[in-house]
């Protein structure tokens, strides 16, 4: 068996992550400085938020790098799911650290409200942060839009297999919403002379992060456990298998994403009993090469010779179009 190549590099994903990392690192510093001078709870929560995001971008870069390792004897299908693991950890950190600390800070500020210092620092920092986060968000959105094509946003998000793109997009979007909440908290605290409103803003930022983290946890968990390939891709594979006259019938194709651009497909098939054994290997190789050439993301294809019961298997020698559709639908 030839060695499995490393997962392909994704320069667009890496560009979006690096842009977000640079923006969040700079923003975290200036937010903490502003929080120190003004005593704003919302600004401190935003500083924590940006610091967590900075660490998260580093984890995503770590996941991208780890996923590109070539296969070994201990990991015969490579390390593609390293990216899914680290993306899941990012969602955990957003939930536990970002959301949890923001809620705690807001609660403490409500218990012991203190008048804020000069709001000038906060407004300057919020304006700079909004500009930097906005630039990072535009990069992430451009990358995500290029990936989703004409799909609706939520459908593309649910169907996406590349967390290095949608995690950054959601982080940047939550950053911008958090900045707006922090601005309102600081502004209304001074306008109405109600310091407790700054704590309320911190609580709202924490709730926002919990919602975003919940969405990311659900999607990254699904990817980590293994999602099947798209029905249209499996239909195409079924048609290619059905085109081979020496295959009598086939069972439902089994598939799983190992990384955003690496799919494993297994198709149990029954060959014609009159087929010479000397031709079996050659035919399997030809069909697999045909599938890989048509679908570059399908990097692992296995046609598993088997004796399939007629009631459980699908005949492919006649009615190819209808049979292919039935294979996908089970």
SERO-4910 file (N, C-alpha, C, O; in steps of 0.05 Angstrom, whole numbers):
BEGIN
 pado doro    nc1    nc2    nc3   cac1   cac2   cac3    cc1    cc2    cc3    oc1    oc2    oc3
  Unk    A     17    -24      0      0      0      0     18     25      0     35     27     17
  Unk    A     13     43    -19     29     67    -21     23     86      2      0     86     11
  Unk    A     43    101     12     38    119     34     18    141     27     17    151      5
  Unk    A      1    148     47    -19    168     43     -6    196     45      9    201     64
  Unk    A    -10    213     26      2    240     27     -9    257     49    -31    251     60
  Unk    A      6    278     56     -4    296     76    -28    311     65    -32    314     41
  Unk    A    -45    321     84    -68    337     76    -59    362     62    -38    373     69
  Unk    A    -74    372     41    -65    395     26    -65    420     43    -81    423     62
  Unk    A    -48    439     35    -47    465     49    -71    482     40    -82    478     19
  Unk    A    -78    501     57   -101    518     52    -92    547     56    -96    558     78
  Unk    A    -79    560     36    -68    587     40    -89    607     46    -84    626     62
  Unk    A   -114    605     35   -135    624     41   -143    623     70   -146    643     83
  Unk    A   -146    598     81   -153    595    109   -131    607    127   -137    621    146
  Unk    A   -106    601    120    -84    611    136    -83    642    136    -77    654    156
  Unk    A    -88    654    113    -88    683    111   -109    695    129   -104    715    143
  Unk    A   -133    684    129   -154    694    146   -147    691    176   -153    709    192
  Unk    A   -135    669    183   -128    664    211   -106    684    220   -107    695    242
  Unk    A    -85    687    203    -63    706    210    -73    734    213    -65    749    231
  Unk    A    -91    742    195   -103    769    196   -118    773    223   -116    794    236
  Unk    A   -134    753    230   -149    754    255   -130    754    280   -135    769    299
  Unk    A   -109    738    279    -90    736    301    -77    763    306    -75    773    329
  Unk    A    -67    776    284    -53    801    287    -72    823    298    -64    839    315
  Unk    A    -97    823    287   -116    843    296   -123    839    326   -123    858    341
  Unk    A   -129    814    334   -137    809    361   -115    814    382   -121    823    404
  Unk    A    -90    808    374    -68    813    392    -65    843    398    -62    851    421
  Unk    A    -65    859    377    -63    888    381    -87    899    396    -84    916    414
  Unk    A   -111    889    390   -135    899    403   -135    892    433   -143    908    450
  Unk    A   -127    867    439   -127    859    467   -109    877    484   -117    884    507
  Unk    A    -86    885    474    -68    903    489    -81    930    495    -81    939    518
  Unk    A    -92    942    474   -104    969    479   -129    968    495   -136    987    509
  Unk    A   -144    946    494   -168    943    511   -161    941    540   -173    953    557
  Unk    A   -140    925    546   -132    922    574   -121    949    585   -125    956    608
  Unk    A   -107    964    568    -97    990    576   -121   1009    583   -120   1023    603
  Unk    A   -141   1009    565   -164   1026    570   -179   1017    595   -188   1034    611
  Unk    A   -182    991    599   -196    981    623   -181    989    649   -193    995    669
  Unk    A   -154    989    647   -138    997    670   -142   1026    678   -144   1032    702
  Unk    A   -144   1044    658   -146   1072    664   -175   1080    670   -179   1100    685
  Unk    A   -195   1066    660   -223   1075    664   -238   1058    684   -258   1066    694
  Unk    A   -228   1033    689   -243   1015    707   -268   1003    695   -285    994    710
  Unk    A   -270   1004    668   -294    993    655   -294    963    655   -276    950    646
  Unk    A   -317    952    666   -320    923    666   -324    912    638   -313    891    630
  Unk    A   -340    927    622   -345    918    594   -319    918    578   -315    900    562
  Unk    A   -302    938    583   -277    939    568   -258    917    576   -244    906    560
  Unk    A   -259    910    602   -243    887    612   -252    861    599   -236    844    591
  Unk    A   -279    858    597   -290    834    585   -282    833    555   -276    811    545
  Unk    A   -282    856    542   -274    857    514   -244    850    511   -236    837    492
  Unk    A   -228    859    531   -199    852    530   -195    822    533   -179    810    519
  Unk    A   -211    810    552   -209    781    555   -218    767    529   -206    747    520
  Unk    A   -240    777    518   -250    766    493   -229    766    471   -225    746    458
  Unk    A   -215    789    468   -195    790    447   -170    773    453   -158    761    435
  Unk    A   -163    771    479   -141    754    486   -147    724    480   -130    710    470
  Unk    A   -171    716    487   -180    689    481   -180    684    451   -171    663    442
  Unk    A   -189    703    436   -190    700    407   -161    698    396   -157    682    377
  Unk    A   -143    713    407   -115    711    398   -104    682    402    -91    671    385
  Unk    A   -109    672    426   -100    644    432   -114    624    413   -102    604    405
  Unk    A   -140    630    407   -155    612    389   -143    611    361   -141    590    349
  Unk    A   -135    635    351   -123    635    324    -97    619    324    -92    605    304
  Unk    A    -82    621    345    -57    605    347    -63    575    347    -49    560    334
  Unk    A    -85    567    361    -92    539    361   -101    530    333    -95    507    326
  Unk    A   -115    547    319   -124    539    292   -100    536    273    -99    518    257
  Unk    A    -80    554    276    -55    551    260    -41    525    268    -30    512    251
  Unk    A    -41    519    294    -29    494    303    -44    470    290    -31    451    282
  Unk    A    -71    472    289    -86    450    277    -80    447    248    -78    425    238
  Unk    A    -78    470    233    -72    469    205    -45    455    200    -41    439    182
  Unk    A    -25    463    216      2    452    213      2    422    219     14    406    205
  Unk    A    -11    415    241    -12    386    249    -26    369    229    -19    346    224
  Unk    A    -47    380    216    -63    365    197    -48    358    172    -55    341    157
  Unk    A    -26    373    167    -10    368    142     11    347    146     26    342    127
  Unk    A     14    335    169     33    314    173     27    290    155      3    283    152
  Unk    A     47    277    143     42    254    127     33    230    144     38    229    168
  Unk    A     21    211    131     11    187    145     35    171    156     57    171    144
  Unk    A     30    157    178     50    139    189     37    112    194     13    108    189
  Unk    A     53     94    204     43     67    210     21     68    232      3     52    232
  Unk    A     24     87    250      4     90    272    -20    106    263    -42    103    275
  Unk    A    -17    122    242    -39    138    232    -40    135    201    -32    152    186
  Unk    A    -50    111    192    -48    105    163    -64    124    145    -58    125    122
  Unk    A    -84    138    156    -99    157    140    -91    186    146   -106    204    139
  Unk    A    -68    189    158    -58    216    162    -70    230    187    -82    217    204
  Unk    A    -65    256    189    -71    272    212    -91    294    206    -92    314    220
  Unk    A   -108    290    185   -126    311    177   -145    320    198   -152    344    199
  Unk    A   -154    302    216   -173    310    236   -161    325    260   -175    333    278
  Unk    A   -135    329    259   -122    347    279   -135    375    277   -140    387    298
  Unk    A   -141    384    253   -154    410    250   -181    410    264   -188    430    277
  Unk    A   -197    389    262   -223    388    274   -220    387    305   -237    399    319
  Unk    A   -200    373    315   -196    372    344   -190    400    355   -202    408    375
  Unk    A   -171    414    342   -164    440    353   -186    461    349   -188    479    365
  Unk    A   -202    458    328   -225    476    325   -245    471    347   -258    490    356
  Unk    A   -248    446    355   -266    439    377   -256    452    403   -272    462    419
  Unk    A   -230    450    407   -218    463    431   -222    493    431   -226    505    452
  Unk    A   -220    505    407   -225    534    405   -254    541    415   -257    559    431
  Unk    A   -273    525    407   -301    530    415   -303    526    445   -318    541    458
  Unk    A   -289    507    457   -290    502    486   -278    527    500   -289    535    521
  Unk    A   -256    537    490   -243    560    503   -261    585    502   -263    601    521
  Unk    A   -274    589    479   -293    612    476   -315    609    497   -323    629    510
  Unk    A   -325    585    501   -347    580    520   -338    584    549   -350    599    564
  Unk    A   -316    570    556   -307    569    584   -293    594    592   -299    605    613
  Unk    A   -274    603    576   -257    626    585   -270    653    576   -275    670    593
  Unk    A   -276    655    550   -288    680    541   -315    686    554   -318    707    566
  Unk    A   -333    668    550   -360    672    561   -361    671    591   -373    688    604
  Unk    A   -347    652    604   -347    649    633   -335    673    647   -348    683    666
  Unk    A   -312    682    639   -299    705    652   -315    730    648   -316    747    666
  Unk    A   -327    734    625   -343    758    620   -367    758    638   -375    779    649
  Unk    A   -380    735    641   -403    734    659   -395    739    688   -409    753    703
  Unk    A   -373    728    696   -363    733    723   -357    762    728   -364    774    749
  Unk    A   -343    774    709   -335    802    712   -360    820    713   -361    839    729
  Unk    A   -380    814    696   -404    830    696   -419    827    723   -430    846    733
  Unk    A   -420    802    733   -434    797    759   -420    813    781   -434    825    798
  Unk    A   -394    812    782   -379    827    803   -384    857    801   -385    871    821
  Unk    A   -385    867    776   -389    896    773   -418    904    781   -422    926    791
  Unk    A   -437    886    777   -464    892    787   -465    891    817   -480    907    829
  Unk    A   -450    874    830   -450    873    859   -436    897    871   -444    907    892
  Unk    A   -415    906    858   -399    929    868   -395    949    846   -373    952    837
  Unk    A   -416    963    838   -413    983    816   -396   1006    825   -399   1017    847
  Unk    A   -378   1014    808   -361   1038    813   -362   1056    789   -363   1047    766
  Unk    A   -363   1082    794   -364   1102    772   -339   1098    753   -317   1094    763
  Unk    A   -344   1100    727   -322   1098    708   -306   1123    707   -316   1145    713
  Unk    A   -281   1120    699   -264   1144    694   -272   1157    669   -294   1154    658
  Unk    A   -254   1173    658   -259   1188    633   -265   1168    611   -250   1149    606
  Unk    A   -288   1172    596   -295   1153    575   -278   1156    550   -280   1140    531
  Unk    A   -261   1177    549   -246   1182    524   -230   1158    516   -229   1150    493
  Unk    A   -216   1146    535   -199   1122    530   -216   1100    517   -208   1088    497
  Unk    A   -240   1095    529   -257   1074    519   -265   1079    490   -265   1061    473
  Unk    A   -273   1104    484   -283   1110    458   -261   1108    437   -266   1097    415
  Unk    A   -237   1117    443   -215   1115    424   -208   1086    419   -205   1077    396
  Unk    A   -206   1070    440   -200   1042    437   -221   1027    422   -215   1010    405
  Unk    A   -246   1032    428   -268   1019    414   -268   1026    384   -273   1008    368
  Unk    A   -262   1051    377   -261   1058    349   -238   1044    335   -241   1034    313
  Unk    A   -214   1043    348   -191   1030    335   -197   1000    333   -191    988    312
  Unk    A   -208    988    354   -214    959    354   -235    953    332   -233    932    319
  Unk    A   -255    970    329   -275    965    309   -263    965    281   -271    949    264
  Unk    A   -244    983    276   -231    984    250   -215    959    245   -216    948    223
  Unk    A   -199    950    265   -182    927    261   -199    901    259   -194    884    241
  Unk    A   -219    898    276   -236    875    275   -253    875    249   -258    853    238
  Unk    A   -261    898    241   -276    900    216   -259    891    192   -270    877    174
  Unk    A   -234    899    192   -216    890    170   -212    860    170   -213    847    149
  Unk    A   -208    849    194   -205    820    196   -231    805    188   -230    784    175
  Unk    A   -254    817    196   -279    804    188   -283    804    158   -293    784    147
  Unk    A   -275    825    145   -278    827    116   -261    805    102   -270    793     82
  Unk    A   -237    801    112   -220    780    101   -233    752    105   -234    736     86
  Unk    A   -243    747    129   -255    721    135   -281    718    119   -286    696    109
  Unk    A   -297    739    116   -321    737    100   -316    731     71   -329    716     58
  Unk    A   -295    745     60   -288    741     32   -279    712     27   -286    700      7
  Unk    A   -264    701     46   -255    673     44   -279    654     45   -280    635     30
  Unk    A   -297    659     64   -320    642     68   -339    644     44   -349    623     34
  Unk    A   -343    668     33   -360    671      9   -349    657    -15   -364    646    -31
  Unk    A   -323    657    -18   -310    643    -40   -315    613    -38   -317    599    -58
  Unk    A   -316    603    -13   -320    575     -9   -349    567    -13   -355    546    -24
  Unk    A   -368    583     -4   -396    576     -4   -410    580    -31   -431    567    -36
  Unk    A   -398    596    -48   -410    601    -75   -437    613    -73   -441    635    -61
  Unk    A   -458    600    -84   -485    611    -85   -502    600    -63   -526    605    -62
  Unk    A   -491    584    -45   -507    573    -23   -515    594     -3   -501    614      1
  Unk    A   -539    592      9   -546    610     31   -527    608     54   -514    587     57
  Unk    A   -524    630     69   -503    631     90   -505    608    109   -486    593    114
  Unk    A   -529    603    121   -531    583    142   -528    555    130   -517    537    143
  Unk    A   -538    551    106   -535    525     93   -505    519     88   -496    497     92
  Unk    A   -490    540     80   -462    537     75   -447    532    101   -428    516    102
  Unk    A   -455    545    122   -443    541    149   -446    513    158   -427    500    167
  Unk    A   -471    502    156   -476    475    164   -462    454    147   -454    433    156
  Unk    A   -458    461    121   -446    442    103   -416    444    102   -402    426     91
  Unk    A   -404    466    113   -376    470    111   -360    449    126   -368    441    148
  Unk    A   -338    441    114   -320    421    127   -294    434    135   -275    420    143
  Unk    A   -292    460    133   -267    475    139   -271    494    163   -278    517    159
  Unk    A   -267    484    188   -271    502    211   -251    525    212   -257    545    226
  Unk    A   -228    523    199   -209    545    200   -220    570    187   -210    592    191
  Unk    A   -242    567    171   -254    590    158   -278    599    175   -280    623    182
  Unk    A   -297    581    181   -321    591    194   -317    598    223   -332    614    234
  Unk    A   -297    586    237   -292    594    264   -282    622    265   -290    638    282
  Unk    A   -263    629    248   -253    657    247   -275    676    240   -277    698    252
  Unk    A   -293    669    221   -315    687    214   -333    692    237   -340    715    242
  Unk    A   -340    672    252   -358    675    275   -344    691    297   -357    707    311
  Unk    A   -319    686    301   -304    701    322   -304    730    315   -309    747    333
  Unk    A   -297    737    290   -296    765    283   -324    778    284   -326    801    293
  Unk    A   -345    764    277   -372    775    279   -379    780    308   -391    800    314
  Unk    A   -372    761    326   -378    765    354   -361    788    366   -370    802    384
  Unk    A   -337    792    355   -320    814    364   -334    841    358   -336    858    375
  Unk    A   -345    843    333   -358    868    326   -383    873    342   -388    896    351
  Unk    A   -399    852    346   -423    856    363   -415    862    392   -428    878    405
  Unk    A   -394    849    402   -385    855    429   -376    884    432   -380    896    453
  Unk    A   -363    894    412   -354    922    413   -377    941    414   -377    961    429
  Unk    A   -398    935    399   -422    952    400   -435    951    427   -444    972    438
  Unk    A   -436    927    439   -448    925    466   -431    940    486   -441    954    504
  Unk    A   -404    938    484   -386    952    503   -390    982    500   -390    996    520
  Unk    A   -392    992    475   -396   1020    471   -422   1030    484   -422   1051    498
  Unk    A   -444   1015    480   -469   1023    492   -467   1022    523   -478   1040    536
  Unk    A   -453   1002    534   -450   1001    563   -435   1025    574   -444   1036    594
  Unk    A   -413   1032    561   -397   1055    570   -413   1081    566   -414   1098    584
  Unk    A   -425   1084    543   -439   1109    537   -463   1113    556   -466   1135    567
  Unk    A   -480   1093    559   -503   1096    576   -496   1098    606   -510   1112    621
  Unk    A   -474   1086    614   -465   1089    642   -459   1118    648   -465   1128    670
  Unk    A   -446   1132    629   -439   1160    634   -464   1178    630   -468   1196    645
  Unk    A   -479   1172    609   -502   1189    603   -523   1189    625   -534   1210    633
  Unk    A   -529   1165    636   -549   1162    656   -538   1161    684   -553   1159    704
  Unk    A   -511   1162    686   -498   1161    712   -506   1135    727   -513   1136    751
  Unk    A   -506   1113    713   -513   1087    724   -490   1067    718   -491   1053    698
  Unk    A   -470   1066    736   -447   1048    731   -455   1019    728   -440   1003    715
  Unk    A   -478   1011    738   -486    983    736   -490    975    707   -488    951    700
  Unk    A   -497    994    690   -502    987    662   -476    976    648   -478    961    629
  Unk    A   -453    985    658   -428    974    647   -426    944    653   -416    928    637
  Unk    A   -435    937    677   -435    908    684   -455    893    668   -450    870    660
  Unk    A   -478    905    662   -498    892    645   -486    887    618   -491    865    606
  Unk    A   -471    906    607   -459    902    581   -439    879    582   -437    864    562
  Unk    A   -425    876    604   -406    854    606   -421    827    607   -412    807    595
  Unk    A   -444    826    620   -460    802    620   -471    795    592   -471    772    584
  Unk    A   -479    815    577   -489    811    550   -467    801    532   -471    784    515
  Unk    A   -442    811    536   -420    801    520   -415    772    526   -409    756    508
  Unk    A   -416    765    552   -413    737    560   -434    719    547   -428    697    538
  Unk    A   -459    728    547   -481    712    535   -476    709    505   -481    688    494
  Unk    A   -467    730    492   -461    729    464   -440    708    458   -443    692    439
  Unk    A   -419    707    474   -398    688    470   -408    659    475   -399    640    461
  Unk    A   -426    656    494   -436    629    499   -453    619    475   -451    596    468
  Unk    A   -468    637    463   -484    629    439   -466    622    416   -470    601    403
  Unk    A   -446    639    411   -428    633    389   -413    607    394   -410    590    376
  Unk    A   -403    603    419   -389    579    426   -407    554    422   -397    533    413
  Unk    A   -432    557    430   -451    534    426   -454    526    397   -454    502    391
  Unk    A   -456    545    379   -458    539    351   -433    525    341   -434    505    326
  Unk    A   -410    536    349   -384    524    340   -380    496    352   -369    479    338
  Unk    A   -388    493    377   -385    466    389   -401    445    374   -391    423    369
  Unk    A   -425    452    367   -442    433    353   -430    425    326   -429    402    319
  Unk    A   -421    445    311   -410    439    284   -383    425    285   -379    406    270
  Unk    A   -365    434    303   -339    421    304   -340    393    316   -325    376    308
  Unk    A   -359    389    334   -363    361    344   -371    342    322   -362    320    320
  Unk    A   -390    352    305   -399    335    283   -377    329    264   -375    306    255
  Unk    A   -359    348    258   -336    343    241   -317    324    253   -306    307    240
  Unk    A   -312    327    279   -293    310    293   -302    281    293   -286    263    292
  Unk    A   -328    277    296   -339    249    296   -340    237    268   -341    213    266
  Unk    A   -338    254    248   -338    244    220   -364    249    206   -384    236    212
  Unk    A   -364    267    186   -387    272    170   -385    259    143   -363    257    132
  Unk    A   -407    249    132   -406    236    105   -403    256     83   -407    280     87
  Unk    A   -395    246     60   -393    264     37   -420    272     27   -440    260     35
  Unk    A   -421    292     10   -446    303      0   -460    282    -18   -447    265    -30
  Unk    A   -487    283    -18   -503    264    -33   -496    265    -63   -496    244    -76
  Unk    A   -492    289    -73   -485    292   -102   -459    278   -109   -457    266   -130
  Unk    A   -439    280    -91   -414    267    -96   -417    237    -95   -405    222   -112
  Unk    A   -432    226    -76   -436    198    -74   -452    187    -98   -448    165   -107
  Unk    A   -471    204   -108   -486    196   -132   -467    193   -156   -470    175   -171
  Unk    A   -449    212   -158   -429    210   -180   -412    185   -178   -407    172   -198
  Unk    A   -403    179   -154   -387    155   -150   -403    130   -157   -393    111   -169
  Unk    A   -429    130   -149   -446    107   -155   -449    103   -185   -449     80   -195
  Unk    A   -451    125   -200   -453    123   -229   -427    111   -241   -428     95   -260
  Unk    A   -404    119   -230   -379    109   -240   -376     79   -235   -366     64   -251
  Unk    A   -385     71   -211   -384     43   -204   -403     27   -222   -397      5   -231
  Unk    A   -427     38   -227   -447     24   -243   -438     21   -272   -447      4   -287
  Unk    A   -420     39   -281   -411     38   -309   -393     14   -314   -388      7   -337
  Unk    A   -382      2   -293   -364    -21   -296   -381    -47   -300   -396    -55   -281
  Unk    A   -380    -59   -323   -398    -81   -330   -392   -106   -314   -409   -123   -311
  Unk    A   -368   -108   -304   -361   -133   -288   -371   -132   -260   -369   -151   -245
  Unk    A   -383   -109   -251   -395   -107   -225   -425   -113   -227   -439    -99   -241
  Unk    A   -434   -133   -213   -462   -141   -214   -480   -124   -196   -501   -115   -205
  Unk    A   -471   -119   -172   -487   -102   -154   -468    -90   -133   -445    -99   -130
  Unk    A   -478    -69   -120   -462    -55   -100   -479    -46    -77   -503    -42    -80
  Unk    A   -467    -44    -53   -482    -35    -30   -479     -4    -28   -464      8    -44
  Unk    A   -491      7     -8   -490     36     -5   -462     46      0   -448     35     18
  Unk    A   -452     66    -14   -425     76     -9   -423     87     19   -440    102     28
  Unk    A   -401     81     33   -396     92     59   -374    113     56   -355    108     41
  Unk    A   -377    135     70   -357    157     67   -354    172     93   -371    172    110
  Unk    A   -331    186     94   -325    203    117   -304    224    110   -285    218     96
  Unk    A   -308    248    120   -288    269    116   -266    265    137   -271    264    161
  Unk    A   -241    264    127   -218    262    145   -205    289    149   -191    293    169
  Unk    A   -210    308    131   -201    336    133   -218    351    113   -233    338     98
  Unk    A   -217    378    112   -234    393     94   -233    384     65   -253    387     50
  Unk    A   -210    374     56   -207    366     28   -196    338     26   -179    332      9
  Unk    A   -205    320     43   -196    292     44   -219    274     52   -228    275     75
  Unk    A   -228    258     33   -252    241     38   -244    212     34   -230    204     16
  Unk    A   -255    196     52   -252    166     51   -278    155     41   -299    161     52
  Unk    A   -277    137     21   -301    125     10   -296     94      8   -275     86     -2
  Unk    A   -315     79     17   -315     50     15   -341     41      2   -362     48     11
  Unk    A   -338     25    -19   -361     14    -33   -360    -16    -34   -344    -27    -49
  Unk    A   -376    -30    -19   -378    -59    -22   -390    -66    -49   -412    -57    -55
  Unk    A   -377    -83    -64   -387    -90    -91   -385   -120    -95   -368   -134    -83
  Unk    A   -402   -131   -112   -402   -159   -120   -395   -160   -150   -409   -149   -166
  Unk    A   -373   -174   -156   -365   -177   -183   -378   -201   -196   -388   -219   -183
  Unk    A   -378   -201   -223   -390   -223   -237   -374   -249   -231   -350   -249   -230
  Unk    A   -388   -271   -225   -374   -296   -217   -356   -307   -239   -338   -322   -233
  Unk    A   -360   -299   -264   -343   -309   -285   -318   -292   -289   -301   -298   -306
  Unk    A   -315   -271   -273   -292   -253   -276   -266   -268   -267   -265   -277   -244
  Unk    A   -246   -270   -284   -221   -283   -275   -208   -267   -252   -208   -243   -252
  Unk    A   -197   -281   -233   -184   -268   -210   -161   -250   -219   -155   -230   -206
  Unk    A   -148   -257   -241   -126   -242   -250   -134   -214   -259   -117   -196   -260
  Unk    A   -159   -210   -266   -169   -184   -275   -180   -167   -252   -184   -143   -255
  Unk    A   -186   -179   -230   -199   -165   -208   -184   -141   -198   -195   -119   -196
  Unk    A   -158   -144   -193   -142   -122   -183   -141    -99   -203   -142    -76   -195
  Unk    A   -138   -106   -228   -136    -86   -249   -161    -69   -251   -160    -45   -253
  Unk    A   -184    -83   -250   -210    -69   -252   -214    -50   -228   -223    -28   -231
  Unk    A   -208    -61   -204   -211    -44   -180   -194    -19   -182   -203      3   -176
  Unk    A   -169    -22   -191   -151      0   -194   -161     21   -214   -159     45   -210
  Unk    A   -172     11   -236   -183     29   -257   -207     45   -246   -208     70   -251
  Unk    A   -225     32   -233   -248     46   -222   -240     67   -201   -250     89   -201
  Unk    A   -222     59   -183   -213     77   -162   -199    102   -174   -203    124   -166
  Unk    A   -182     97   -194   -168    119   -207   -188    138   -221   -184    162   -221
  Unk    A   -208    127   -233   -229    143   -246   -243    161   -226   -248    184   -232
  Unk    A   -250    150   -203   -264    165   -182   -246    187   -172   -255    210   -169
  Unk    A   -221    181   -166   -202    202   -156   -197    224   -176   -194    247   -169
  Unk    A   -196    217   -202   -191    237   -223   -215    256   -225   -212    280   -229
  Unk    A   -239    246   -221   -264    262   -223   -268    278   -198   -280    300   -199
  Unk    A   -259    268   -175   -264    282   -149   -237    282   -134   -232    264   -119
  Unk    A   -221    303   -137   -195    305   -124   -196    303    -94   -177    294    -81
  Unk    A   -218    311    -81   -220    310    -52   -223    281    -43   -217    275    -19
  Unk    A   -232    263    -60   -234    234    -53   -206    222    -55   -198    213    -77
  Unk    A   -191    221    -34   -164    212    -34   -161    183    -26   -139    171    -31
  Unk    A   -181    171    -15   -180    143     -7   -205    129    -17   -227    135     -7
  Unk    A   -203    111    -36   -225     96    -47   -220     66    -44   -199     57    -52
  Unk    A   -239     52    -33   -237     23    -30   -261     10    -42   -284     14    -32
  Unk    A   -257     -7    -62   -279    -25    -72   -275    -51    -58   -255    -65    -62
  Unk    A   -294    -58    -41   -291    -82    -25   -306   -105    -38   -331   -106    -37
  Unk    A   -292   -125    -49   -306   -148    -61   -321   -163    -40   -311   -169    -18
  Unk    A   -346   -170    -46   -363   -184    -27   -385   -198    -41   -391   -192    -65
  Unk    A   -397   -217    -28   -421   -231    -38   -444   -218    -24   -449   -221      0
  Unk    A   -459   -202    -39   -481   -186    -28   -508   -199    -33   -514   -208    -55
  Unk    A   -525   -201    -12   -552   -212    -16   -568   -194    -34   -566   -169    -32
  Unk    A   -584   -205    -51   -599   -189    -70   -619   -170    -56   -624   -148    -67
  Unk    A   -628   -177    -33   -647   -160    -18   -634   -136     -6   -647   -115     -2
  Unk    A   -608   -138      0   -594   -117     13   -576   -100     -5   -568    -78      1
  Unk    A   -571   -112    -29   -553    -98    -48   -570    -87    -71   -593    -94    -75
  Unk    A   -558    -70    -87   -571    -57   -109   -559    -65   -135   -535    -61   -139
  Unk    A   -575    -76   -154   -563    -83   -180   -555    -59   -195   -570    -39   -196
  Unk    A   -532    -60   -208   -521    -37   -222   -519    -43   -252   -513    -24   -268
  Unk    A   -523    -67   -260   -519    -74   -288   -541    -64   -306   -537    -60   -330
  Unk    A   -565    -59   -295   -587    -49   -311   -600    -25   -296   -598    -23   -271
  Unk    A   -612     -7   -311   -625     16   -299   -606     32   -283   -610     38   -259
  Unk    A   -583     40   -295   -561     52   -280   -569     78   -266   -562     83   -243
  Unk    A   -585     95   -280   -592    120   -268   -609    117   -243   -604    130   -223
  Unk    A   -629    100   -245   -646     95   -222   -632     82   -200   -636     88   -176
  Unk    A   -614     62   -207   -599     48   -186   -581     67   -171   -579     65   -147
  Unk    A   -568     85   -185   -550    104   -172   -565    121   -152   -555    126   -130
  Unk    A   -589    130   -160   -604    146   -141   -612    130   -117   -611    141    -94
  Unk    A   -619    104   -120   -627     88    -98   -603     83    -79   -607     80    -55
  Unk    A   -580     81    -90   -556     77    -73   -553     99    -53   -547     95    -30
  Unk    A   -556    124    -63   -553    147    -45   -575    148    -24   -570    155     -1
  Unk    A   -599    141    -33   -621    144    -14   -624    120      5   -641    120     23
  Unk    A   -607    100      0   -609     76     17   -632     59     11   -636     38     23
***
